[in-house]
Amino acid sequence: MMNNEFYDDRDVKIFSGDSDANKTPEDSEYVKLINEKKGSRNIRRAMQLGASLVMEIDRCIPDLNSGVLALPDDLDPMLLHRSMLLVFSIIIGMEQYIPGKALVGTALNVFYDTLKKEDPKLYDDMSATGSLTFYYLAYRRDGDPKLRVAQAFAMLCGDEESEDLIQVGEAIYHRYRHMVREYVDGIGFEPEDQQNA
């Protein structure tokens, strides 16, 4: 017959990977190196990009009233619609040009959080107008996305047949998507991390 002292619960030790007693300084350094190798530099770059693009909005808003983006004086109250299209174009630019879904998600989260903090009115306007939903629907329909988005812009401005409004919508969409592409190219995401991101 076996001795029952081998089955006493007090002798059972449960291993925990989280126990500080099991960690050594070398393990912490090793984990840090692995995390860095797995793309944390790209994550930091995506976070930086999301925040930088919010700061860019402030610099871009005055441009919406000049040059090819300007509208006649009687349409000046449509600055809100132009601002919403600017934001949408930046969002689409991030979705299109940032490599990898995880990095896109990171950049967008920081973008929204920073926008909410830095420009709460614009952030609230995004929800209140519902225009981003219209732009997404137009963007996902068949045909040229730039034209579809521009037509949605004209419709939101009250005249979907207006060639002037469609032209302004196309110009905003093209300019600010392209701006995001330049930011992404300049920020230098690391190719070896893109596959893991």
VENKA-V210720 format. One record per run of one state. SS is the DSSP state (helix for helix, strand for strand, loop for the rest). FROM is the first residue (numbers start at 1). TO is the last residue. If there is no record, write none. Layout:
<<SS FROM TO> <SS FROM TO>>
//
This chain:
<<loop 1 3> <helix 4 7> <loop 8 8> <helix 9 11> <loop 12 19> <helix 20 22> <loop 23 24> <helix 25 65> <loop 66 66> <helix 67 69> <loop 70 72> <helix 73 97> <loop 98 100> <helix 101 118> <loop 119 119> <helix 120 129> <loop 130 130> <helix 131 140> <loop 141 144> <helix 145 156> <loop 157 162> <helix 163 187> <loop 188 190> <helix 191 194> <loop 195 197>>
//
